[in-house]
Amino acid sequence: MSATSLPTYLPRVEVLNPFSGSIVGNVPNDNEKTTRAALEAAVRGFEVSRRLPRHQRAAILERAASIIEGQKDEYARLITHESGKVLKASRKEVARCVNTLRISAEEAKRLAGEVIPFDSYVGSESRTGFFTREPIGVVVAITPFNDPLNLVAHKLGPVIAAGNSVVLKLSDLAPLSGLRLVHALLEAGLPRDIVTVVTGKGDVVGPLLVSSPCVRLVSFTGGFKTAHAIKREMGLARISMDLGGNGAVIVLDDCDIDDAVEAISSGAFWAAGQNCIGVQRVYAQNRVFARFLEALAQKANALIVGDPLDEKTDVGPMITVAAAERAEEWIGQAVELGARIVAGGTRKGSILSPTVMADVPDTAMLACEEAFAPVVFVNRISSLEEGVMKANATPYGIHAAIFTGSLESALAAADLLEAGGVMINDSTDFRHDAMPFGGVKAGSLGREGVRFAIEEMTQPKVVCIKRRIRNDVALANT
């Protein structure tokens, strides 16, 4: 089913503004029949997509990027309305989406294989050949609410660049930005059925999508509970998962404290903390602990909290009241275990004030699970070694970071931190859309980042040519 022909006869799912509770829009609540139709359309779409010349795939992605760039204000406001992101964060997301599509266009032209040195093996002197990277087929892409535009672009850009087709399952909490992106691709000339869209409740359509025998890859970004459900339901397909984290930062006493406070504050409270690579845990060395904690608390207290459509607002609502209530409960549990609140800690509806805590025990939920909320804690450490041990003491590891003036300490941390990415003198939430992105341990399976997602979405095909006359014989006869 094409995004431009979404069925009007289906029951609808209302999309609510997280700040006001007002209805932003609605989308079809897809069922078994429409989901199977979307999969069938994707099978047809793959036959079209695999035959598109690379220059045509690239041109479509470039045109779509330009369309979105020309409507950037409308896209930003839509993101804010449906996800609660403040406008400055939504504008950045639109810019990143444009960049992601343009990187995908570039990679569509670069997708290539290698020459294989068959004559490196005795007996294969008469053979020559190469391998190419071929599209794998139908991809199921499941996206979350927290980056409702750019994380969709991170699925669709590589799918199109690689010559695949996709059934896109959008978050029922924030599907409108992703739908608008699909329309931009169609307007840019993408043939119908290369991208089909399914909306509504994941527990209804999800099992049908991930268990379908026509699906060759499931690409999922979201939480662990859903990830486990997908693994239980999946058929014989590849899987790529970007899951949760609880980003740890080590602050050593030789760092620039002002830079560290600025970066860590942004990393902890950007998008109301609803970021899998946001800063959640800080381990500050003894000599700078008190100074750093005080400065971070002052920074948190100075942030403007409220209506995300107000240009002055720094922190808006969480996606639902229930999400904010859960974070509030975790704060309370940490306090009961001996932690203290240094800033924030209050909730009004879906808005949780930017919260800084200290002395959080290792057994608290905030220390060992993903908060996905505007909450960060600072604990004291005596050394780099202790900081690394604390940072690694969870099952998650997407990004970690260290602030230090010592190159030796920075490189030691880069070696020892168990994470898919180590940021030096920067927040854990830094991400360039072209870099490999993913975690270790329970953080993810596979990698995103355009080029690396394309590798997940393609497979090598070997072409071997046996020549009649071996090269060495031919040379001997000349």
Secondary structure as the mmCIF struct_conf table of DSSP 4:
data_model
#
loop_
_struct_conf.conf_type_id
_struct_conf.id
_struct_conf.beg_label_comp_id
_struct_conf.beg_label_asym_id
_struct_conf.beg_label_seq_id
_struct_conf.end_label_comp_id
_struct_conf.end_label_asym_id
_struct_conf.end_label_seq_id
STRN STRN1 SER A 2 SER A 2
HELX_RH_3T_P HELX_RH_3T_P1 ALA A 3 SER A 5
BEND BEND1 THR A 8 LEU A 10
STRN STRN2 ARG A 12 LEU A 16
TURN_TY1_P TURN_TY1_P1 PRO A 18 SER A 20
STRN STRN3 ILE A 23 PRO A 28
HELX_RH_AL_P HELX_RH_AL_P1 GLU A 32 SER A 49
TURN_TY1_P TURN_TY1_P2 ARG A 50 ARG A 51
BEND BEND2 LEU A 52 LEU A 52
HELX_RH_AL_P HELX_RH_AL_P2 ARG A 54 GLY A 70
TURN_TY1_P TURN_TY1_P3 GLN A 71 GLN A 71
HELX_RH_AL_P HELX_RH_AL_P3 LYS A 72 SER A 83
HELX_RH_AL_P HELX_RH_AL_P4 LEU A 87 ARG A 110
STRN STRN4 GLU A 114 ILE A 116
HELX_RH_3T_P HELX_RH_3T_P2 PHE A 118 SER A 120
BEND BEND3 TYR A 121 TYR A 121
TURN_TY1_P TURN_TY1_P4 VAL A 122 GLY A 123
TURN_TY1_P TURN_TY1_P5 GLU A 125 SER A 126
STRN STRN5 ARG A 127 PRO A 135
STRN STRN6 VAL A 138 ILE A 142
BEND BEND4 PHE A 145 ASP A 147
TURN_TY1_P TURN_TY1_P6 PRO A 148 LEU A 149
HELX_RH_AL_P HELX_RH_AL_P5 ASN A 150 ALA A 162
TURN_TY1_P TURN_TY1_P7 GLY A 163 GLY A 163
STRN STRN7 SER A 165 LYS A 169
BEND BEND5 ASP A 172 ALA A 174
HELX_RH_AL_P HELX_RH_AL_P6 LEU A 176 GLU A 187
TURN_TY1_P TURN_TY1_P8 ALA A 188 GLY A 189
HELX_LH_PP_P HELX_LH_PP_P1 LEU A 190 PRO A 191
TURN_TY1_P TURN_TY1_P9 ARG A 192 ASP A 193
BEND BEND6 ILE A 194 ILE A 194
STRN STRN8 VAL A 195 VAL A 198
BEND BEND7 GLY A 200 GLY A 200
HELX_RH_AL_P HELX_RH_AL_P7 GLY A 202 SER A 211
TURN_TY1_P TURN_TY1_P10 PRO A 213 CYS A 214
STRN STRN9 VAL A 215 THR A 221
BEND BEND8 GLY A 222 GLY A 222
HELX_RH_AL_P HELX_RH_AL_P8 PHE A 224 GLU A 233
BEND BEND9 LEU A 236 LEU A 236
STRN STRN10 ARG A 238 ASP A 242
STRN STRN11 GLY A 247 VAL A 251
TURN_TY1_P TURN_TY1_P11 ASP A 253 ASP A 254
BEND BEND10 CYS A 255 CYS A 255
HELX_RH_AL_P HELX_RH_AL_P9 ILE A 257 PHE A 269
HELX_RH_3T_P HELX_RH_3T_P3 TRP A 270 GLY A 273
TURN_TY1_P TURN_TY1_P12 CYS A 276 ILE A 277
BEND BEND11 GLY A 278 GLY A 278
STRN STRN12 VAL A 279 GLN A 285
HELX_RH_AL_P HELX_RH_AL_P10 ASN A 286 ALA A 302
BEND BEND12 LEU A 303 LEU A 303
STRN STRN13 VAL A 305 VAL A 305
BEND BEND13 GLY A 306 GLY A 306
TURN_TY1_P TURN_TY1_P13 PRO A 308 LEU A 309
BEND BEND14 ASP A 310 ASP A 310
TURN_TY1_P TURN_TY1_P14 GLU A 311 LYS A 312
BEND BEND15 ASP A 314 ASP A 314
STRN STRN14 VAL A 315 VAL A 315
BEND BEND16 ILE A 319 ILE A 319
HELX_RH_AL_P HELX_RH_AL_P11 VAL A 321 GLU A 336
TURN_TY1_P TURN_TY1_P15 LEU A 337 GLY A 338
STRN STRN15 ARG A 340 ALA A 343
STRN STRN16 ARG A 347 LYS A 348
TURN_TY1_P TURN_TY1_P16 GLY A 349 SER A 350
STRN STRN17 ILE A 351 LEU A 352
STRN STRN18 THR A 355 ALA A 358
BEND BEND17 ASP A 359 ASP A 359
TURN_TY1_P TURN_TY1_P17 ASP A 362 THR A 363
BEND BEND18 ALA A 364 ALA A 364
HELX_RH_AL_P HELX_RH_AL_P12 MET A 365 CYS A 368
BEND BEND19 GLU A 369 GLU A 369
BEND BEND20 ALA A 373 PRO A 374
STRN STRN19 VAL A 375 ILE A 381
BEND BEND21 SER A 382 SER A 383
HELX_RH_AL_P HELX_RH_AL_P13 LEU A 384 ASN A 392
BEND BEND22 ALA A 393 PRO A 395
STRN STRN20 TYR A 396 GLY A 397
BEND BEND23 ILE A 398 ILE A 398
STRN STRN21 HIS A 399 PHE A 403
BEND BEND24 GLY A 405 GLY A 405
HELX_RH_AL_P HELX_RH_AL_P14 LEU A 407 LEU A 416
BEND BEND25 ALA A 419 GLY A 420
STRN STRN22 GLY A 421 ILE A 424
BEND BEND26 ASN A 425 ASP A 426
TURN_TY1_P TURN_TY1_P18 THR A 428 ASP A 429
TURN_TY1_P TURN_TY1_P19 ASP A 433 ALA A 434
BEND BEND27 MET A 435 MET A 435
STRN STRN23 PHE A 437 PHE A 437
STRN STRN24 VAL A 440 LYS A 441
TURN_TY1_P TURN_TY1_P20 ALA A 442 GLY A 443
STRN STRN25 SER A 444 LEU A 445
BEND BEND28 GLY A 446 GLY A 446
STRN STRN26 GLU A 448 GLU A 448
BEND BEND29 GLY A 449 GLY A 449
HELX_RH_AL_P HELX_RH_AL_P15 VAL A 450 GLU A 456
TURN_TY1_P TURN_TY1_P21 MET A 457 MET A 457
STRN STRN27 THR A 458 LYS A 466
BEND BEND30 ARG A 468 ILE A 469
HELX_RH_AL_P HELX_RH_AL_P16 ASN A 471 ALA A 476
TURN_TY1_P TURN_TY1_P22 ASN A 477 ASN A 477
#
